[in-house]
Each structure stands twice: as C-alpha cells, then as structure tokens.
C-alpha cells in the first residue's frame, strides 16, 4: 500500500466515523499523524507491516479497546500510548523491544498483553499497575526474574518458554534447581542425567539451572562426551554445537539440493563441515549470534541466496567471493563499519542489503557490482556517496534513508533505471538538477530533510508519490516551498496538509491573501469566512462562501484549520459540530 492510499483510507474512515480498521500486511513503513483523527476507532490492527515508530497522535484514539501491532519493527512506543485508557488488548509480539515500554503500565484496563518475540531482559516493578491483566505472553524474551508477576491479582495465564507457565515458576529463574521439560504443552521437572543431556535435541528441554555443575550427577560429569560446565549457557552452547554437527552430517548424507533454514537458533558459530553441503542454493541464518563464518562457506558455489541478517558479524572471510552464483546477500543488522573487500568482488550480486550497520563510507570499487538491482544502505552513518555510484546503472531500488548525507553526487541522475528511491532521515538541503533524468522513478521519500525546493521533480513523468514533511504531497506542491499558495487551502481536504500549508505560508498572510473575515471567536477557536470561492457544479461555475474554524493547540502552539458548514456563525457551535455534537465542556481531561 502506498502512503497516498493509506492517507485516503484514513480520510475515508475519519469521515465515516469507522470503529474498526484492519491494515494487515499492507507493507506500511510509517503512519501519518492523521491516524490520530480516527477518534471513533474501537479496534486498530496493523499486524505484519514494517513500522519502526508510531506517531504520538495515536494517543488521540481514546476509544480504542484493541490495538494489534504484531510483527513490525518497533523499538519504542510513544508516551501518548498511556492516553488509551479504554484499551483492553494490546499485541506487540515479534517486534524489537529491548525495554518494557513504561507507557504501557498506565493502561490499567488491559486484560491481555502480548510481548512474545522481543528482547526484553527485565519486567519493571511498575507492571504491577496492570491490576486487570489476566493474560501475558512473554515467550522468547531473555527474562530471568518473573517474581513481579505475583503482584498482579487477576493474572491467570503467563506464556513463557512457549508453554503456559504455572504460577509456582513466577520467580527468579536463578533459584530453579531442576531441569524443566515441556511435554504436550505442560511443564515437567526432570532429573539431570547424562542420558537427559544426550537427548537434548530429542526432547523439549526448556530450562537448565544456572549452576548446572552443582546439580549435575556424577555419571554425567564422568561422561567423556560432556564436560561439566560452570554455567548452563556454556553447556547449552556445547550441546547445540554437537547437535548442529550431527545435523550437518545427516544433511550431507541426504544431499539437500535447495534450502537450509536455521534462522533464530542462537547459533554463535558454524562448523567448517557446512562447506560440504555443496548442493545448497539457499541458506537462511538470520537472527542468530554469529560473529564469524568459516572459510569453507566459500565452497558452496551453487549458493544463490544467503541471509545473515541480525547477527554480530563485523567481517567476512575472503573465500566468500568464490560464491560466483550468489545473487542475493542480506547483511542487515550486523556490526560492519566498512564494506568487506570480498563483497565488491561478487559481481553476480543483484540484491545487497547492508542496512542497520555502522558504515561511514563506501569504496569507489563498489561499481564492480554492476548487476545490482536493489541496494539497501539505510540506517548507517554515511556522510557522502562515491561519484562512481552512477555506474550502477541497473539499480531499480536504492535505500539511503537514515544516514548523515548533506548532498547527493551531481551525477546521481544517471541512475536512470531507478524506480524507488528513499532518502528520508538525512540532512539534504537541495536536490541535484540531474535528478530530472530519473524518468523511471515512481516513488520518492524525502521526509526528514531540510529541503526548500522540490521543483526539479516536476520533470519526472512517472513519479506518483513524494513523501515529505511527514505526508504525501500532491504534484502541485512540488515546487519551491516559498511559492506555496494560500488559495490551495480552499480545496485541500487533507487536514495535516492544511496545517503544513498554514505553517509554511503563515496564518496572517493567508488571511490577507484570501480576504478572510472574522465571524466569531470563543476561547482558542476563531471562526473565519472567505467569500467568493469558485466551484464547478452542474457544468457551470458557481461561487460560495467557505467558513473555516481556526484552532490553536495550547500545548504545541500549532494552528489547525477545519472547514465547517457555511451556515455556521458561532465558533462555539462550530467546535461542537467538529466534535460530533459533543460540547468541549463535556470532555474530561485525563492526567
């Protein structure tokens, strides 16, 4: 879904006073502030998108009872979430939260909270404010102390380690003296024996005590295949390595011809035997804890797809350039501070992702990757781009968002095959004139850049959407910001764009240019009338008056202007109409 389509859906839902909105898997990367206009919503579902942030305006949705943000890329929540006092169900599963959002603890009517698949290490004491909570899912979080959950009076179900955790285990896990095993969804304490340890891969062993050596029986300590480790983690690492080695032996015998999926398994290393699986075409190793790759990976010369996202890699073995059939390489979310030399020798690459690393520059010989169709360099520390970037003439998708770029190469327009370009979150003050030659460009994101002139974009025939100033701009706005016209306010239906117009042009200039007459004022509201607005109706031009309600936000100072029915003469009546017939005095201020 394009941002323009999303704006249209939100506008329509606002007008219809919709109570339910489901935007499941719409490839949404950001929400406009206008989401806060949907004040009648009871249920909002944004599952399976690519959201990294939520706008503060979500706090306006005070009627919400259900909010689903499952499977996005959220690291934080806005403080305004605390305003959703009617919320009873909140799903934040499979995001990137490392800290429990404090704002959640203000949602005292919550009965269900899903936080599974995040990376939180501590549950705060303030979670005890959630006195109505009955269901909590914290599976997949590296939590060690659950004792605070005993203070939640209505809590009945806690999902942890993938099972329903009985309340007897709501404690500091360091105190556990037994191994815990999941059998048919139930937790069973099991004795630690060498046989149990050897069967680690065959049983659903979900917990080993931290001081394992203290509880390890004598026969297990004497087992020549198992050392007595000081901590459970070291034991688990060894056991996992042994299991993985056995897995590779079995795979080698079965001669897999296509895919190997080992994502999300907490692997810290790969055995060199992986180089024997020469028929593999695809390896998925994302979301592990790999710090290096064995040189033998260069033996996999049939490999086409290699996914190493979300690991701890800072270098690659030189042998990786032997992967002469590799076309897709995903290295996002690692620790690279420079582009590995071996990568620029991989001339077969068509898709390269290096987002969310620590790159500060790109080598000039990046041009060796002349087959690239998609290049993602977002969320790094790049402050410049090589002039030779224009040699990547097959590029169709380029993501440079959230870097530190202050300018683009003057010849960037030579990337004439580009269809999608993301430059958001940089420090660009101008666009090079060569961009007029990007005739295939259909989508451009310029948000969070201090640009003052967009007129060069008028030359791009296929460009459909520009994201700038936090919203999607219609074509008439693709000009110098100083040339934006007050008269556009008369037929602009997007409330946020009207606010931006007023902010850019200035309220006083708008009133002057449109000959606005003040009809009435009440508190922070002013009712204005503009005569002689031309409108096409029934094949003839007719003229009608436009009545606007100006509102000044007391906290931000932002001016908002809404169009109200032309018969309005009272500012007090106009704001009541805007509030669906509810007088402002009837609103209860929540603190």
C-alpha positions in Angstrom: 0.0 0.0 0.0 1.4 3.4 -1.0 1.4 6.2 1.6 -1.1 8.1 -0.6 -3.5 5.1 -0.5 -3.1 4.9 3.3 -3.9 8.6 3.6 -7.0 8.1 1.5 -8.2 5.2 3.7 -7.6 7.2 6.9 -9.5 10.2 5.5 -12.4 8.0 4.4 -12.5 6.2 7.8 -12.5 9.6 9.6 -15.4 10.8 7.5 -17.3 7.5 8.1 -16.5 7.6 11.8 -15.3 4.0 11.5 -15.0 1.9 14.6 -12.8 -0.8 13.2 -9.7 -0.5 10.9 -7.7 -3.6 9.7 -4.5 -2.9 7.8 -3.0 -6.4 8.0 0.1 -6.9 5.9 -0.1 -3.8 3.8 3.7 -3.1 3.7 3.2 0.1 5.7 6.5 1.6 6.8 5.2 4.6 8.6 1.9 6.0 9.9 0.8 9.6 9.2 -0.1 11.9 12.0 -3.7 11.8 10.6 -4.1 8.4 12.2 -4.9 10.4 15.3 -8.1 11.7 13.6 -9.8 8.3 13.8 -11.2 9.1 17.3 -14.2 6.7 16.9 -12.0 3.6 16.4 -12.5 0.8 18.8 -10.2 -1.7 17.1 -7.0 -0.9 15.1 -5.0 -3.8 13.6 -1.6 -3.1 12.0 -0.2 -6.6 12.0 2.5 -7.7 9.6 3.8 -4.3 8.4 7.2 -2.7 8.7 6.6 0.0 11.2 9.6 1.3 13.1 7.8 4.1 15.0 4.2 5.0 16.0 3.2 8.7 15.8 2.3 10.4 19.1 -1.1 11.2 17.6 -2.1 7.6 18.3 -2.8 8.9 21.8 -5.9 10.6 20.4 -7.7 7.3 19.9 -9.1 7.2 23.4 -12.0 4.9 22.4 -9.6 2.1 21.4 -10.2 -1.3 23.1 -7.9 -3.4 20.8 -4.6 -2.5 19.3 -2.6 -5.0 17.3 1.0 -4.1 16.4 2.2 -7.7 16.0 5.1 -8.4 13.7 6.6 -5.0 13.0 10.0 -3.4 13.7 9.1 -1.3 16.7 11.9 -0.5 19.3 9.9 2.0 21.3 6.3 3.3 21.8 5.3 7.0 22.2 4.4 8.2 25.7 1.0 9.1 24.4 0.0 5.4 24.4 -0.8 6.0 28.0 -3.8 8.0 26.9 -5.6 4.9 25.6 -7.3 4.2 28.9 -10.1 2.1 27.4 -7.6 -0.4 25.8 -8.1 -4.0 27.0 -6.0 -5.9 24.4 -2.5 -4.9 23.2 -0.4 -7.1 20.9 3.3 -6.1 20.4 4.6 -9.6 19.5 7.6 -10.0 17.2 9.0 -6.5 17.4 12.3 -5.2 18.6 11.6 -4.0 22.1 14.6 -4.3 24.4 13.0 -2.3 27.3 9.4 -2.7 28.6 7.7 0.5 27.5 6.8 2.4 30.7 3.8 4.0 29.0 2.1 0.5 28.9 1.9 0.4 32.7 -0.6 3.3 32.6 -3.1 1.1 30.7 -4.9 -0.1 33.8 -7.8 -1.6 31.9 -5.6 -4.1 29.9 -6.6 -7.7 30.2 -4.4 -9.1 27.5 -0.8 -8.2 26.7 1.3 -10.0 24.1 5.1 -9.2 24.1 6.4 -12.5 22.8 9.3 -12.5 20.4 11.0 -9.3 21.7 14.3 -8.8 23.5 13.3 -7.5 26.9 15.5 -8.6 29.8 13.6 -7.0 32.8 10.0 -6.6 33.8 9.7 -3.3 35.7 8.1 -3.1 39.1 5.6 -0.6 37.6 3.9 -3.5 35.7 2.0 -4.1 38.9 -0.2 -1.2 37.9 -1.9 -3.5 35.4 -4.3 -4.8 38.0 -6.8 -6.1 35.4 -4.3 -8.2 33.4 -5.4 -11.8 33.0 -3.2 -12.9 30.1 0.5 -12.2 29.4 2.7 -13.7 26.7 6.5 -13.1 27.2 7.8 -16.1 25.3 11.1 -15.5 23.6 12.3 -12.7 25.8 15.6 -13.3 27.8 13.9 -12.7 31.1 15.5 -14.1 34.3 13.2 -12.8 37.0 9.4 -13.2 36.9 8.7 -12.6 40.5 7.0 -9.3 40.0 4.1 -11.1 38.3 3.0 -12.4 41.6 1.7 -8.9 42.4 -0.9 -9.0 39.6 -4.1 -10.1 41.3 -6.1 -11.2 38.2 -3.2 -12.7 36.2 -4.2 -16.3 35.3 -2.1 -17.2 32.2 1.6 -16.5 31.6 3.1 -17.8 28.4 6.8 -18.3 28.7 9.2 -20.7 27.0 6.3 -21.5 24.7 4.2 -23.0 27.4 1.6 -22.0 30.0 3.9 -21.3 33.0 2.4 -22.3 36.3 2.5 -19.6 39.0 5.0 -21.7 41.1 7.6 -20.7 38.5 6.8 -17.0 38.6 10.1 -16.3 40.4 13.7 -15.6 39.9 14.8 -18.4 37.5 18.2 -18.5 39.1 16.6 -20.3 42.0 15.4 -23.2 39.9 17.3 -26.4 40.8 15.7 -28.7 38.3 15.7 -29.0 34.6 12.3 -28.2 33.1 10.9 -30.1 30.1 7.8 -29.4 28.0 5.6 -32.4 27.4 2.4 -31.8 25.5 2.4 -28.2 26.5 2.9 -28.9 30.2 6.0 -28.3 32.3 7.6 -31.3 33.9 10.6 -31.2 36.2 13.2 -33.8 35.2 16.2 -35.2 36.8 19.5 -34.2 35.2 21.3 -37.3 34.0 23.8 -37.9 31.2 21.0 -39.6 29.2 18.9 -36.5 29.5 21.7 -34.4 28.3 22.5 -36.6 25.3 18.8 -36.4 24.4 18.7 -32.6 24.4 17.9 -32.5 20.8 15.1 -35.1 21.0 13.2 -33.6 24.0 11.7 -30.2 24.6 14.1 -29.2 27.3 13.3 -25.6 28.1 15.3 -24.8 31.1 18.6 -25.8 32.8 19.7 -24.4 36.2 22.3 -21.7 36.0 24.6 -23.5 38.4 24.3 -26.8 36.5 27.6 -28.2 37.7 26.2 -28.2 41.3 23.3 -30.4 40.2 25.0 -32.5 37.5 25.1 -36.1 38.7 28.4 -37.9 39.0 27.8 -40.2 36.0 27.2 -37.1 33.8 30.3 -35.5 35.0 32.3 -38.6 34.0 30.7 -38.8 30.6 33.6 -38.4 28.2 31.4 -36.6 25.6 30.1 -34.0 28.1 32.2 -31.6 30.1 30.9 -30.3 33.4 30.4 -26.6 32.6 30.3 -23.8 35.2 27.0 -22.4 33.8 24.0 -23.6 31.8 24.8 -21.2 29.0 28.2 -22.8 28.3 26.7 -26.3 28.4 23.8 -25.3 26.1 26.3 -23.8 23.7 28.3 -27.0 23.5 25.2 -29.2 23.3 23.8 -27.0 20.5 27.1 -27.3 18.7 27.1 -31.1 19.0 23.5 -31.2 17.7 24.3 -28.9 14.8 27.3 -31.1 13.9 25.0 -34.1 13.8 22.5 -32.2 11.8 25.1 -31.4 9.2 26.2 -35.0 8.9 22.7 -36.1 8.3 22.2 -33.3 5.8 25.3 -34.3 3.9 24.1 -37.9 3.7 20.7 -36.7 2.4 22.4 -34.3 0.0 19.9 -31.4 0.2 19.6 -29.7 -3.1 17.9 -26.4 -2.1 17.3 -24.7 1.2 18.7 -24.8 4.7 16.7 -22.7 7.2 18.4 -22.1 10.6 17.2 -18.7 11.5 16.5 -17.7 15.1 18.5 -20.6 16.7 21.0 -18.6 18.8 23.9 -20.1 16.9 27.3 -18.5 17.8 29.3 -20.3 15.2 29.1 -22.6 12.2 31.2 -25.8 11.9 33.6 -26.0 8.9 31.6 -29.0 7.7 29.0 -26.7 6.3 31.2 -26.3 3.3 30.4 -29.9 2.4 26.8 -29.1 1.6 27.7 -28.1 -2.0 24.2 -28.5 -3.5 22.7 -25.8 -1.3 21.2 -22.9 -3.2 19.7 -21.0 -0.2 20.8 -20.6 3.4 18.8 -18.7 6.0 20.8 -17.8 9.1 19.2 -14.6 10.2 18.6 -13.7 13.9 21.4 -15.8 15.4 24.6 -14.7 17.2 27.2 -15.4 14.6 30.4 -13.4 15.0 32.3 -15.1 12.1 31.8 -17.5 9.2 34.1 -20.5 8.4 36.2 -20.1 5.3 34.7 -23.3 4.0 31.5 -21.4 3.2 33.3 -20.4 0.0 32.9 -24.0 -1.2 29.1 -23.6 -1.6 29.4 -22.5 -5.3 25.8 -23.3 -6.0 24.5 -20.8 -3.4 22.2 -18.2 -4.8 20.6 -16.7 -1.6 22.5 -16.1 1.7 20.6 -14.4 4.6 22.8 -13.3 7.5 20.6 -10.5 8.9 20.6 -9.9 12.6 23.9 -11.4 13.7 27.1 -9.9 15.1 29.3 -10.1 12.1 32.0 -7.4 11.6 33.9 -9.1 8.8 33.6 -11.9 6.1 36.1 -14.5 5.0 37.8 -13.7 1.7 36.6 -17.0 0.4 33.1 -15.7 0.2 33.9 -14.2 -3.2 34.1 -17.8 -4.5 30.3 -17.8 -4.4 30.1 -17.0 -8.1 26.4 -17.8 -8.4 25.3 -15.7 -5.4 22.7 -13.1 -6.4 21.0 -12.2 -3.0 23.1 -11.3 0.0 21.5 -9.9 3.2 23.8 -8.5 5.9 21.5 -6.0 7.6 21.6 -5.6 11.4 25.3 -6.6 11.9 28.4 -4.8 13.1 30.1 -3.8 9.8 31.9 -0.4 9.9 33.2 -0.8 6.4 32.2 -2.7 3.3 34.1 -6.1 3.3 36.6 -6.2 0.5 35.3 -9.6 -0.6 31.8 -8.2 -1.4 33.0 -5.8 -4.1 34.4 -8.8 -6.0 31.0 -10.5 -6.1 29.9 -9.2 -9.5 26.9 -11.6 -9.7 25.0 -9.8 -6.9 21.7 -8.3 -7.8 20.3 -7.7 -4.3 22.6 -6.4 -1.5 21.3 -5.3 1.9 23.7 -3.7 4.4 21.1 -1.7 6.4 21.5 -1.1 10.1 25.2 -1.4 10.3 27.9 1.3 11.1 29.2 2.1 7.7 30.7 5.6 7.4 31.8 5.4 3.7 31.6 3.3 0.6 34.6 2.2 -1.6 34.9 3.5 -5.1 35.1 0.0 -6.5 31.5 -0.6 -5.4 31.0 -0.1 -9.1 32.2 -3.7 -9.6 28.7 -4.7 -8.5 27.3 -3.6 -11.9 24.5 -6.2 -11.8 22.9 -4.7 -8.7 19.1 -4.1 -8.9 18.5 -3.5 -5.2 20.8 -1.8 -2.7 19.8 -1.1 0.9 22.2 1.1 2.9 19.7 2.6 5.3 20.4 3.3 9.0 24.2 3.6 8.7 26.5 6.6 9.3 27.2 7.6 5.7 28.0 11.3 5.1 28.9 11.1 1.5 28.5 8.8 -1.6 31.1 8.0 -4.2 30.8 9.7 -7.5 31.1 6.3 -9.2 27.7 5.4 -7.8 26.2 6.4 -11.2 27.9 3.3 -12.8 25.3 1.0 -11.1 23.0 1.6 -14.0 20.8 -1.4 -13.4 19.6 -0.2 -9.9 15.9 -0.1 -9.5 15.6 0.3 -5.8 18.0 2.3 -3.6 17.5 2.9 0.1 19.8 5.5 1.7 17.4 6.5 4.5 18.6 7.5 8.0 22.2 8.3 7.2 24.1 11.6 7.5 24.1 12.7 3.9 24.2 16.5 3.3 24.3 16.3 -0.5 23.9 13.8 -3.4 26.5 13.3 -6.1 25.8 15.7 -9.0 25.6 12.8 -11.4 23.1 10.7 -9.4 20.6 11.3 -12.2 22.5 8.9 -14.3 20.7 6.1 -12.3 18.0 6.3 -15.0 16.5 2.8 -14.1 15.7 3.7 -10.5 12.0 3.1 -9.7 12.1 3.5 -5.9 14.4 6.0 -4.0 14.4 6.5 -0.3 16.4 9.5 1.1 14.5 10.1 4.3 16.2 10.9 7.5 19.2 12.7 6.1 20.4 16.4 6.1 19.8 17.2 2.4 19.2 20.9 1.7 19.0 20.6 -2.1 18.4 18.1 -5.0 20.8 17.9 -7.9 19.5 19.1 -11.3 20.5 15.7 -12.8 17.5 14.1 -11.0 15.4 15.3 -13.9 16.8 12.3 -15.8 15.4 9.7 -13.4 12.5 9.1 -15.8 11.5 5.7 -14.4 11.2 6.9 -10.8 7.7 6.2 -9.3 8.3 6.6 -5.6 10.5 9.0 -3.7 10.8 9.5 0.1 12.3 12.9 1.1 10.9 13.1 4.6 13.1 14.5 7.5 15.3 16.6 5.2 15.5 20.4 5.3 14.7 20.9 1.7 13.3 24.2 0.4 12.9 23.4 -3.3 11.2 20.4 -4.9 10.6 21.9 -8.4 13.1 19.6 -10.1 10.7 16.8 -9.5 8.2 18.3 -11.9 10.2 16.8 -14.7 9.7 13.2 -13.7 6.8 11.8 -15.7 6.2 8.6 -13.8 6.7 9.9 -10.3 3.5 9.1 -8.4 4.3 9.9 -4.8 6.6 12.1 -2.8 6.8 11.7 1.0 7.9 14.9 2.6 7.1 16.9 5.8 5.5 13.7 7.2 2.9 13.2 4.5 2.5 12.5 0.8 2.5 15.7 -1.4 0.2 16.1 -4.4 2.0 17.3 -7.5 1.1 20.9 -7.2 3.3 21.1 -4.1 6.4 20.0 -6.0 7.8 23.5 -6.2 9.7 25.9 -4.0 8.1 25.9 -0.6 8.2 29.7 -0.7 5.9 29.6 -3.7 3.1 27.6 -2.0 -0.1 29.5 -2.4 -2.7 30.4 0.2 -5.5 29.7 -2.3 -4.7 26.0 -2.1 -6.2 26.0 1.4 -9.6 26.4 -0.1 -9.8 22.9 -1.7 -7.3 21.0 0.3 -9.1 18.1 2.0 -6.1 16.6 3.9 -6.1 18.1 7.5 -2.4 17.6 8.1 -1.5 19.2 4.7 -3.7 22.2 5.6 -1.7 22.5 8.8 1.6 22.4 6.9 0.3 25.0 4.4 -0.6 27.3 7.3 2.8 26.7 9.0 4.7 27.3 5.8 2.8 30.3 4.4 1.8 31.9 7.7 -1.6 32.4 9.2 -1.6 36.2 8.8 -0.6 36.0 5.1 -3.3 33.5 4.4 -6.0 35.7 6.0 -4.7 38.7 4.0 -4.5 37.0 0.6 -7.9 35.3 0.9 -9.6 38.4 2.4 -10.8 36.4 5.4 -13.4 37.9 7.7 -13.6 37.0 11.4 -17.1 36.0 12.2 -16.7 35.0 15.8 -14.2 33.8 18.5 -14.5 31.6 21.5 -11.7 30.5 23.8 -8.9 29.3 21.5 -11.2 29.0 18.5 -11.8 31.6 15.7 -14.4 31.3 13.0 -13.4 32.8 9.6 -15.4 33.4 6.4 -13.9 33.6 2.9 -16.2 34.8 0.2 -16.3 34.1 -3.5 -14.8 30.6 -3.6 -15.2 29.3 -7.2 -16.6 25.8 -7.5 -17.6 23.7 -10.6 -21.2 22.4 -10.2 -23.6 21.1 -12.8 -21.5 22.3 -15.8 -21.4 25.8 -14.5 -19.1 27.8 -12.2 -20.8 28.9 -9.0 -19.5 30.9 -6.1 -20.0 30.1 -2.5 -18.6 31.2 0.9 -16.2 29.0 2.8 -16.3 29.0 6.6 -13.2 27.8 8.5 -12.6 27.1 12.1 -9.1 28.0 13.4 -7.9 26.1 16.4 -4.7 26.8 18.3 -3.3 23.8 20.1 -2.5 25.0 23.6 0.4 22.6 24.1 2.2 22.8 20.8 1.1 26.2 19.5 0.3 24.6 16.1 -2.6 26.1 14.2 -5.2 23.8 12.7 -7.9 24.9 10.3 -11.0 22.9 9.5 -13.8 23.6 7.1 -17.2 23.7 8.7 -20.7 24.1 7.2 -21.2 27.5 5.5 -24.2 28.4 7.7 -22.0 28.4 10.9 -21.8 31.8 12.6 -20.7 30.7 16.1 -17.2 29.4 16.9 -18.6 27.5 19.9 -21.2 25.8 17.7 -18.5 25.0 15.1 -16.2 23.2 17.5 -19.3 21.3 18.8 -20.0 20.2 15.2 -16.4 19.1 14.8 -16.7 17.0 17.9 -19.7 15.1 16.5 -22.2 17.2 18.5 -20.3 17.0 21.9 -19.7 20.3 23.6 -16.0 20.8 24.6 -17.0 21.3 28.2 -18.2 17.7 28.3 -14.8 16.3 27.7 -13.0 15.0 30.7 -9.3 15.8 30.8 -7.3 12.7 31.7 -3.9 13.0 33.5 
